[in-house]
Amino acid sequence: MSNDLAKAYDPKDVEPRWYTYWLEHGVFAASDDPADTRPAYVLPMPPPNVTGSLHMGHALFCTIEDILTRYHRMSGYNALWQPGTDHAGIATQTVVERLLQREGTSRHELGRERFIERVWTWRRQSGDRILEQQRVLGVSADWRRSKFTMDPDLSRAVREAFVRLYREGLIYRDTRLIYWDCEARTVLSNLEVENEPTNGEIFEFAYPLEDGGGEIVVATTRPETMLGDTAVAVHPDDPRYKALHGKRVRHPFVDRLIPIITDAELVDPSFGTGAVKVTPAHDFNDFATGKRHNLELISILNHDGTINAEGGSFAGMDRFAARKAVKRALEEKGLARGAKPHQLVLPRSERNGSVVEPMISTQWFVKMAPLAEPALAAVREGRTKIIPEEWAKTYDHWMSNILDWCISRQLWWGHRIPAFFCGSCAHITVTTDESPPACEACGASGLRQDEDVLDTWFSSALWPFSTLGWPEDTPALRKFYPASDLETGYDILFFWVARMMMMGIHFMGQPPFRRILLHGLVVDETGDKMSKVKGNVIDPLDLIHGAGFEQVVQKALPGAPIEESLKKFKKAYPSAAQMGAGFAAYGADALRFTLATYSPQAKRIPLSPKKIEGNRNFCNKIWNATRYALPYLEGARISAAPPRATLLTNRWILSRLAAVVEATRAGIDEFRLDDASLGLYHFFWGELCDWYLELTKPIFADRGSEAAAETRDVLAYVLEAAMRLLQPFIPFITEELWQRLPRPEGSPLSLALARFPDAATAARDPEAERDMGVLQAVIGAARTVRSEHEVHPGAEVPLTLRSDDAAVRGLLEAERAAIRALVKTAGDAAVAPRSAERPRGAVMSVAGGVDVLVALRGLVEGSKEAARVEREIKKAEKDIAALEKKLGLPSFADKAPPEVVAEARVQVEALRQKRAGLEEARAIAGELD
């Protein structure tokens, strides 16, 4: 035990020192030794993108998952928090391509092999930056097991999964309509497309009939796609077009005759003109129509979004330039029929925000329905539980209506599809062999591997078991699959979680997790999503290490004028206006504790910098409380069992310890970390510091007494247990302080390995809590009188306590020293029955069934007190009148909910009692001079 604590807590000194210690001593290590009989707790970390740097979303999941992991590790589990990073196909390729662009070259100039080498070089230099940043937060993952989704063993798992699914008929190759990202030049899955409502227009134009005997008017929001039209559809029952069934129209720009077809599924006769242009190669509804009518598929777009040769004179134009040009050309031909404002939905790439295009393409797909059925059953049957439960309904709906998954991507960085094309017989050999020597159909050599790579989410879907050595039957796989929990943001429930459920059940025979815990989105203080456009992004490291607001906003809005950026920032974070010129170095513990106080189950988590500052103060409170206690703890004897306690204050604090242990465990177990953290805050600050430590002061005044010895042991025990309780939430400061406290014999080398408090730590003592409740009420009432009457803090007040309950009087007499110390009384408080005369000039308050009489004669000026009382009486009477008027209204008394009416009546009665007390105070005011 050491008492060399600095006067102020400095996280910059404490935090890096202890993290190094934990790593050096293998504190975070899980064991896959079959001889280790501890139950396993497994939590796969959502692998951050290798391109990423720490943001508030990462800080939130790191905090939540670290709390869960540390709690279970301390509770005797063999805890594995599996870390790693994702290769992030599109994102990483984009980063490296931008680097090449600044160097005056491109991936196409380098060629595929040299480009991939360049990406690996970038990854070695910069790719693990986010893992280093996670350590700053105190992440207790087993870093020795860290994985990267492009590691050789994980790449092998990807090939194995692909080949098995292909041979089972669950992966297939098909030509169909897909979403195409013209900027990234790759296909996207439906989940990677965000539909954005926007104001646009619907443009009408006419197709002339083949025989020149009229026209048919159609409407579109994308005029350029008319270059690929292969039909005009009308409803079969629409009388306006009966005479046109089976006729053809002439395309105005290309040499093509287009049939007029009837289709009841596609056409709504009441919308627009009732005639619909059909572009099967560039619209999903039209594609289905084209299949029904065997229409030609004419693709008009190149992969870069320019018009191809099918566009005739418009070839080579960018798609948006072509839109304007087609409208202009239609106007010149006299075929334009005007435009109307129209609310439409733009499909945008989730990755880069560009408008994506439906295009015909040959791609690889996973047949999802057979995989979804068992994953649905796992949740419906309760083998996997989703928390919050409301997301189970969303999961069920999506999985019940799931579409096949397009898994091929036209990128160079990623897992290359293990499919090899034969030039001799056109057979496709799908194999785990990275370089098959010959075609499996005809035996020819010189096979060509598919150029495409797999969707990043394909490898991520294997994460719970590929990181443990699958497809090999490894000790780690046997011990750590399935995982206990999967904790992540609700926004990737379908991207990642559902796919892991499907792949885990398919390849491992059981769901990959017992619980799926979903947290919300960290937003700014006003509830807006953080984005660089809004200038409301906060780097967690700036909160941990400290930063001026100018530095913060320069990161949020690089290149923007400082004044404008500061204005935006302070609008997003109103509490920042009260924080001077920037963030102090709050430390990781303060940030973690703040994030833990928000409900993880809330959809939006509004970050308040002022709250972080407040929790830095909480850390200081813990530090200073321990500094106060340490000199009194010399010679303390503690063990794993609670110490003997006879004094009321000691019995009470042990009982409150038992209560907070129970509440903390329940909060963590039920994924209510906000309940757990707020309960710990209240216990340490509101009960241990504000009450118990204050109550120890008069006891420690006589260091040699039996009471002091007992209190020393209880204080040491409670403080040590409190550090264990707080450790998962604020690991750094608690480790620093725990190492200086008396500890039970045989304690481990680190607090992170100590036993988390449980039911054996302490027992509830209802009698002590009842008696302490009376004492707290009495002391609180006396202090309130002092405060309300503005008694000088240094003045001692005569105090009389009256009760007709002999047991209560005995309690108050036994605790006179405590009352004297906390109320600052003139001598010991007088304890008497209620029949005792009220001292002249004494203000009375009733608390805990006790009359609390504080004599203010000579301490408070009578005229000032009389004026104060009159103000209070007028306010009480005004409030009573307002409530009585409200209760007298039939519209309220008869129609409001009964509990609301009852509450109003309770408020009236409380105000009447207050007024009665004030009337007495008015009489007393005359006795003060």
N, C-alpha and C positions, 0 to 999 in steps of 0.2 A: 504494500500500500504506500502510495506517495502523495504528499500534500503540496507538490510544487506546481499547482495550477496557476496559470497566468491570470491576471485580473479580468481580462476580457477574452472571449472566445474568438479565435482566428481560424476560420475554416481553411484558409490558404496554407496554414501550417499543418493542420490536423489531417485533412482529407487525403492528400497525396501520400503522406507518410503511412497511413493505415492501409491504403489500397496496395501499396508495395508489399507491406507485411503480409497481407492476406494471400497475395500471389506467391510470395516466397515460401509460405508455409502450406500451400496446397489446400487452403480452406474451402475452395469452391469445388473440389474434385468429387465426382461421383465414382462409384466402384461397380464394375460389371463382373467382379469375382463371384462365382457361384456360391462360395462359402459365406459371402456377406448376406446375412438373413434379414437385414432391415427391409421393411416395405419400401417399394420404390415410389417416388413422386417424380413425374416426368412432365416437363413443360417445354415443348418446342418453341423456340423464339421465332417470331416472324422475321425472316432474313431481310434486313434492309438492302436496298439496291446498292451495288458496289459504287455507283456514281454519287451516292447521297452524302449529305452532311447532316449533322444532328439538327432536328427541328422539334417543335413542341409536341408533335404527335409521337415522335420517338421517345421524348422525355416521359410522356405519359405511359406508354406501354412498358418502357424500361422500369419505371417506378412501380407500376402495378405488378408486373411479373417478378420483379426482385422481391417485393413484399411477400408474394406467394411462395417463392422459392426459399427465401431465408426462413420464413415461418415453418415450412415443412422440414427444412434441414434441421432447425432447432427442435422440432417436435419428434426427432428420431427417425426421419425418413432418409433413405439413400436418394438424395435430390439431384436430379439432372436437369439443368436448364441448358438446352442444346443451342449454342450460338452458331452464327454463320452469316454469309452474305449471298445475295442473289446476283447472277451475272447480268440481269436487266438488259435483255437483247437490244431493243430499240433505243433505250436511254443511253446505254454505253456506246453503242455504235454512233449515235448522234454526237456525243461528247468528243469522241476521237476524230470524227469527221470534221468537226469545227476546228480542232487543233490543226488538222492537216490543211484546212482551208486557210488558216492564218499563216501557214508555212508555204502557201502558194501551190499546194498539190491536192490530190484527192485520192479516195480509196481505189477508184477505177484506174488511176495512173499507177498506183502501187501494185495492184493486182490482189487477188484474194489471200494468197499465202502470206505475203508481206504485210498486208493490212491486219490480218489476225495476229501476226507477231507483234505489230505495233500496239494492238489492243492489250495483249498480255504484258507488254512493257509498261503501258500506262497503268494497268491493274497492279503490277508489282510496286510501282512508285506511289500511287494515290488511292488504290482501291480499298485499303483497310483503314482509311482515315476515320470512318464512322465508328469502327470498332474501338479505336483509341478514345474517341469522344464518349462512347458508351461507358468506358471505364471511369471517366470523370464523374459520372452519375452514381458510381458505386455498384454497377452491375456485377452480380455474383455468379455469372455463367461459368461453366466448365470450359475455359478457353482452350485447353489442350485438345478438345474434341471439335474445335471450330471447323466448319465446313464451308466450301464455296460450291455453288451449283455446277461449276464447270470442272471441279476436281475429277481426276481420273476414275475414282470409285463411283462417284455420283453420275458421271457420264456413262459408265457401264450400266448402272441401274436404269438410266433413261433408255438406252438401247434395248435392254432386256424387256422393259415395260412395253415399248413400242412394238417389238417383235411379237411378244405374247398376245397383245391386243389385236395385232394384224392377223395372226394365225387363228385367233378365235372369231374373226369376222367383225371385230369391233372397231377396227381402223380400216378405212377404205379411201380410195382416190376417186374424185368425181369432178365433173365440170358443171358448175352451177353459179348462181349469182351470189356474190360476196360483197362485203364493204372493202373498198380500196382506199388507202391513204396515199394521196398523190405526192405529199411532201416527203413522207418516209419511204414511199414506193414499196409498200408491202400491204398484204391483206391484213384485216383486223377481224377479230371475233366480234359477235354482237355485243358482248359485255364491254368491249373496248371502245364502244361508240356511245357518246352522250348526245341525247336529243335535246336541242336547245330551241325553245319557242322564240320566234322572232317575227317582226313585221316585214312582210314582203308584198308581192303582187301576183295576181293570177292574170296571165296574158292570153287573150283569145285571138285565134287566126283561122282562116278558112282553107280547107283543102278543096280544089276544084274537082268535080266529077270527071271521070275518064272521058265520058261522051260529050263534055262541055255543056251539059244541060243543067247546071246548078252547082251548088257547093254544100259542104258540111262544115260547121264551125266547131272547133275543139278548143280546150283551154289547158294551160300548163303553167307551172311555176318555174320550169327549166326549159325555156324555148330551144336551147341548143340541142336537147335530146331528140327533137323532131327529126334530126338528121339520121337517127337510127330507128324511126318509126317503121313498123311492118304491118300495122293494121289500124283501123278506126273501129271502135266497138260502140254498139248501141244496145239498149235493152230490147229483148225480143217483143215485149208487149207495148213498147212506146209507139203510139199511132203516128207520131211525127215522121218516123223514119221507116215505116213499113215498106214503102216503095223503094227504099235503098238497100234492102237486104240482098246481099250477094253481089252488089255492084262494087266498083273500084274507084279510087281517087288517084289523081296524079300528083307525085311529089314535086314541089316547085323547084327544088335545087339539085336533085340527083335523078338519074334515069331509073325510076322505080314506080311501079303501079302497086297501090296498097289496097287490100280488100277491106270491105266494110263487113264486119262480123257481128253476130248477136251474142251477148254474154250477160246473163242475169246476175252472176256473182260479182263481176267487176263494176257494172254500171248502175248508178243511182239516177233514175230519170229526173228526179227533182233537183239535182245539183248541176249548176252551170247550164250548159246547153243540152245536157243529156247525151252528148257524144264524147267519147274518150279516146285520145290518141294512145296507142299501145307501143311501148318501147321495151320489148322483152329483155334486152341486154343491159338495161339501166334502171329498172324499177322492179321491186320485189313482187308487187301485185301483177304487174305486166308480165313478169317472168312466168308466174303460175298460169296466167291467161294464155301465154304463148305455148305452154305445154299442152293445155287443153285443146288448142286449135292448131297445133303443129306449125307454129309461125317461125319464120326465119329469125335467128338471133344475129343482130348486126351491132357489133361494138364500135363505137365512134371515138373512143378515148385511148390515147397512149398512156403508159404507166405514169408519166409525169404530169398528166392532166391536160395535155394538148390534144387537139382534134387530129385523128388519124386520116388516112386516105379515104375512108368511107364518107368523110365529111365533104368531099368534093372541093369546091373553091374555098372552104373554110379550114382546110387542112393546115396544120401547123400553128393555128391560133390557140392561145390559152383558153380553157373552157369558159372563163368568165368574160373574156374579150369576145369569144364566139357567141355568147348569149346576146350581147348587145348587137353584134353584127348580124345575127339571124333575125332579130326583131327589126333592124333597120332594112334588111333585104326584103322581108315580108311586107313592110310598109311600102317600099319602092314598087313591089309587084301588085300593090293594092289588095293584099290578102290579110293585113292586120285588121283586127276588129276591136282594138282597145285593151286597156288593162284596168284592173280594179285592185284596191288594197286588199290584202289577204294575210291572215295570221297563219303562218306555216311553221313547221318544225325542221330545223337544220341538223343533220347528223354530223357531229364533230368528233375528231379523234380525241380520245381520252388522254393520249400521250402529248400531242402537240397543238391541239385546238383547231387544226385545219378542217375544212369541210371535206368529208369523205364522199366517195362516189360508189353507188352500186355498179358492179362490173362483172362480166362473165369471166370466169377464170377456172383453171384446173388446179385443185388443191387437195390436201389431205384432211380427212375429217374423222372424228371419233363419234361412234354411234352411242348416244348418251342415255337413251331410255332404259336399256338393260342394266346400265351401271347405276342409274338414279333410283331404281326400285328398291334395292336393298338399303341404300343410304336413306331413303325416305322411311323405310320400316324401322331402321335403327333409332330414329328420333321419335317416331310415333309410338314405339314399344318401350321407350324410356331407357334404352341401352346407352344412348348419348343424350344428355340434357343440355338444352340451349338456355342460357341466362343472359339478358332478361327473356322471359318466356314469350313475350310478344313477337320476338324474331323467329320463333319456331313456326308461326303461321306464315310468315314471309318466306321462310325456307321451304315449307311444304308447298306453297303456291308455285314457287319458281321451279322446284324439282318436278312437280306434277306437270308442268308445261314446258319442260326443257327442250331445247333445240340441239341438233348435232353441233359439235364443236369443231370449228375450223382451226387446225393446229399448225399448219405450215405458214411460214413467214419468209418473205423475200429479202432476207438479211444475210450478212456474212458472219456476224458474231452470234454464236449460240450453238446449240446441239444440232449438228447436221443430221438430217433425216437419214436413217440407215436403210435406204432403198437404192438399188443399183439397176440401171437400165441396160438391157442387152441390145446392142446395135444389130445383131443378127436376127433375133426372133421377136424383139420388142417385149420380151418377158421382163417383169420387175422382180428382182431378187431382194427380199427383205430379210436381213440377217444381223445378228449381233457382231459378226466379224467386221472389223473396221476396213478390211481390204479383201473382199472375197475374190478368189482366183478365177472363178468361172461362173457362168450363168447356170443356175440350178435346173433350168429347163432343157437347154440345148448344149451346154458345156462350153460355149464360146467364151473366150477371154476378152479382156479390154472393156470391162464394164464401166459405166459412167455413173457416179453417185449423184443423186438428186442434189440440186444446187441449194435448195431451201433449207432453213433451219426450223426447229420447233418453237412454238409459242413458249415464252418464258414460263408461263404458268404450268406448262406440262411437267417440267422438272420440279417446280415448286409443289405440285400436287403429290409428289413422291416423298417430300421432305420428312415426314414422321418416321419413315422406315429406311429410306435411302441413306440417311445420315448415320444409321445404326449398322450399316454393312450389307443390307439387302442388295442383291439376291442371295448372298451367302447367309448361312445359318450361324450367325455370330453370337458370342455370349452377350454382347450389348443388345442385339435384337431380341434375344430371348428374355432378357431382364427388363428392358425399357420400352417394349411395345406391348400393348398400346400405351399411349401417353395418358396421364391423369387428366390434365387440363390443356385446352388450347385457348389462349387469351389473345384477342386481336380487336381491331376496329370493325364496327359493323359494316363499314363501306367495302370490305373485301370478303363478305360472307359468301358471295357467289364466285368471284374471281378465284378465291383460294380455298376457303373453308369447305364449301360443298364439294369441290373437286378432290380435296384430300380425303373427305369422307368416302367418295366413290372409289377412288384408287386404293385406299387403305382396306376397305372391305373386300374389294376384288382380288387384290394380291395377297393380303394377309389373313383374310377370312373373318376379320372382326373390325369394328369401328376403331379408328385411330385415337379417339379421345373418349373419355367418360363424360367430360363437361366441355361445352364451348362457351366461353365467357366473352361477351362483346362489350367493348367500351365505346364511348361517344367521340365526338370531334372537338378538339380544342379550338375555341374561337376567341376573338378579342373580347374586351370587357363589355362591349355593347351587343355581342351576339353574332357579329359578322364573321364569316369565314376568313382565315388569314390568307393573304395573298400579297405578292409584291406590287400588284397594280394598286391595291388599296393602301399600301404602305403601313400595314399593321402587323407585319411579321416580327416576332421577337426570337432571337437566337438564344436558346437555353444557356449557352456558355456565357453570354453577356450577363445573365442573371446570377450565374454561379461565380464568375470572376469579377464582375462589375464592369460598367461601361457608361460613358456619358451618353445622353440622349442623341447628341449629334452623330456619334459613332453608330448608335443603334439604328437611326433612320437612314443613314447612308447605306447600311446593309439592306434595309427594307426597300428603299427607293434609290438605287445607285444612279448617280448622275443628276438627280432632281435637285432643285433649289432647296437649301436647308430649311429656310423659313416655311416654305410650303409643306415640306415633309414633316416638320415638327408639328405643324398645325393638324395635319392628317393623323399623325400618331397620337397626339393628345386628345383628339376627338374620339379615336378608337379606344383609348385607355384614359378615361377621365381621372382616375386616381393618380395617374402619373403627374398631374398638375400639383399634387401635394408632396412630391418627392424630390424637389430641388432640381439639380441639373442632370441627374441620371440615376442609374442603379448602383447601389453599393455592392460590395462583394458579399452576396447573401449566402453563398455556399450551396453545395448540392443538397445537403440535408433540408434546408429551408424550402428549396424548390420541390423536393420530393414530398415533404410533409404537406405542402400546399396542394399539390396535385392529388394527394391521397384524401384530402378533405372534401373534394368534389365527388358527387356520386358517380362511380364509374359507369353506372347504367343509364345516366342521362344522355340524350342524343347530342346535346351541345354543352360544352364545358367552358364557360366564360372566364378566361384567365384574368386575374386582377393582380397587377404588380404590388399593390398595397398589401394584399393578403400575404404575398411572399415576404415583404418587409415585416409584417406582423409575426410570421412564423420564424423569421430570423430572431425576432425578440423572444419567441418561445425557446429557441435553442439557447439564447443567452440566459433565460430564466433557469433552464436545466443546469447550465454551467455554474451559475451563481449559487443555486441551491446546493449543488455538490460542494462548491468552495466553502459555503457556510458550514456544511455538515462535517467535512473531513477532519477538522481539528478535534471534534467530539467523538470520533469513531476509533481513536487509538485504543487498542485492546478489545475491540468488539469481537464477540464470538458468534459466528453464524454457521448454520449447517443447511442441508437441503430442507429440513423441517422448519416450520415457523417457530420463532422464539416464544418463551413464556411471557405473557402479558397480563398484568393485573390492573394497571392504570387505565382509566376510561379512554384517554387519548390514544394510547397504544392499541387497546382492543379495537377502537374505532378505525384507526388507519389500516390495521390488518384486515378488518371486515371490508373496508372500501377497496383494498387491494384485491380481495377475493372477487368483489363485484366487477372490477375493471378487467380482471383476468377473464372472467366468464364472458363479459361483453366483447372484449377484444377478439377472443377465439371465435365467438359467434359471428362477429362482423367479417373476419377474414374467411371463415368457412362458407359463409352465405354470399360472398362477393359483395359485401357492403363495407368497403374499406373506409368510406366516409363515416359510418357509424363507429367503426373501430378507432379511427384517428381522432375524431372529435371527442370520443369517450376518454381516450388517453390524455388529450389536451386538458379536459376538465379535471381529470384525476390529478395530474401532476401540478397544474397551475392552481386550480380552484380548491383542491382538497389537500394535497401534500404541501404545497408552498404557502397558500393563503391561510390555511388553518393549522395543519400539523406542525410545520416548522416553527410557526409563531408560538404554538403551545409548548414546544420543547424549550423555549428560551428561559422561562421561569424555572423549569426542571433542571436545566443544565447550569443554572446559577449556583447550585450546590453539586459540584462534580463528583463528590465523594459519596453521595447518597445512593441508596438502593434504587430509588426512582430514576436517578440519572443513569445508573448502570443498565437498568431494564430498557430505558428509552434509547440509550446508545445502541443496544443490540437490535431493537425493533427498527430504529432508523436505518441502521446499516442493512438490515434484511430487506426492508421495503425499497430503499434506494437501489440495491443490487437487482431486485426483482423488477423494478421499474425500468432499469436499463435493458433488461432482457425483453420486456414487453415492447419497448420503443425501438429495439434494434432493427427489426425488419423495415421500419419506416424511416428512421434516421440513423443509419449504421455507423457513420463516422464519429460523431460526437459521443454516442453511447459507448463505442469501443474505447475511446480515449478516457472517458470517465470510469468505466467499469474496471479498466486495468489499474485504477488507483483506489478502488473501493475494497473493503474486506470481502472475501469470497469464500464459499464453502470449500473445504479440502477436496482435492481431486478435480478442481475446475479445469476446463480445457484451456488451451493456449490462446484462444480467441473467443470473444463474446459471440461471434457468429456461429460457434459450435456449442455454445452453452444450451442447456435445456430450456425450451420456452415454457413459461409458467403455465401451470394447469390447475386442476381442482385441488391437488395436494399442496399447492403453494400457500394457501390460506383459506380459512373458513369464514362464512358469514356469521355475524354476531348481531342478531336483531336487537337485543337489549342495549348493546353499546351504541348502535346506530340511533335507537330511539332516544337514549339519554343525551347523546351528542347532538341530536337534532334540537332538543330543548336548549342546550347550552349555546349552540350556534344561533338559535332564534333570539335568545336573550342578549347575547353579545351584539348581534346584528342590530337589534332594536335600539340598544343603548348608543351604538355608533351612529345610527341614523339620526337620533335626537341630537347628538353632538354636531353632526354635519348640517342638519337642517337649521339649527340655531346658531351656526357659525361660531362654535366654541373654539377658542384658540387651541391648536394641536398640542401645545405643551401644557395646557391647563388640566388639573385633575378635577374630576367631578364626583360629588357624593352620589352614591347609587343605592337605591332600595329596591329589593325584589320581593314581591308578595305572592304567595300561593297558599291555598288551603290544602294542597296535597303534601302530606308529610314526606313522602318519598322524594318529591320534587325539591322540597326545601332541603332535604338531606343532600341531594345531588348538588344543589347550588352552593351549599356550605362547603362540600368537599372540593368544589372547583373554584373556590374564591381566588386562589392565586392566578388561575388562568383568566378569570374575569377581570381581575385587577390589571393584569398585563395587557390584555387585548382591548379593554375599554379605557384604561388609564383612569382608574378611580382614586378618590381621596381615601386611602385606607381600604380595608375590605368592605365589600358590599354588605349592606344590612339585609338579612333574610328574615321574613316575618310572614304571618298569616295575612289574609286580605283584610282582616278587620283592623289591622294596624293603621294608624293615622298617616295620611299623606303628608310628607314633609313640605313645609311652606316653600313656594317657588319651584316645586318639582313638576316637570312635565311627564305625563304618563303615556306609555304605549303598552299594548298587550301583545305578547309574543309567546307561542308555545304554552299557552295557558297560564302565563306568568305576567303579573303587573310589573312593568319595568319603569321605575320612577327615577328620573335623572334630575337632581336639584341644580337649577341654573342660577339661583340667587347669587348676585355678585359676579356672575360670569357673562350674563347677557343683559343688555340695556332694555329696560321695560318698554319704553316708548317704541323702539325699533321692533321689538317682539310683537307688540300690539298691532303695529302697522302690517307686519308680515301675516299675522293671523287673520286680520280683516281681509287682506287680499285673497288668502286661501279660502276663507268662508264664502266670499263673493263668487269665486271660481267654482266651488263645490255646488253652490246654490244654482248657478247658471247651468252646470252640467246636469243636475237633478231635474231642473225644469225642462230641459231639452229631452231627456229620456222619458220623463212622465208624459210629455206631450206626444212623443212617439208611441208610447204604450197606449195612450188614449185614442189613437187613430184606429178605427175599425179595419182600415186597409192593412195595417201592420199587425194588430193583435189577432185578427181572424185569419189572415192570409199568409203571414210569414211562417217559416218552419218553426215548429214548437220549440226546438232547441235554441233558436235565435231569440225568440220571445223570452224564454227562460233565462238566457244569458243577460238580456237587457234588464230583467228584474233583479238579477243578482248584482249587476252593476249599480242599480239604484240603491239597493240596500247597503252596499259597500260605501257609497257616497254619503248616505245618511249617517252611517256609523262614523265616517270621517268627519262630517259636519259636527256631530255630537262631541267628538274628541276635540275639535277646534273650538267649540263653545267653552269647553273646560279650559282649553289653552288660553282663551280670551280672559277668563277669570284669573288664571295663573299669572298672566302678563302683568297684572297690577301688583303682584307680590314680589316681582323681581328687583325693584329699586329699594 
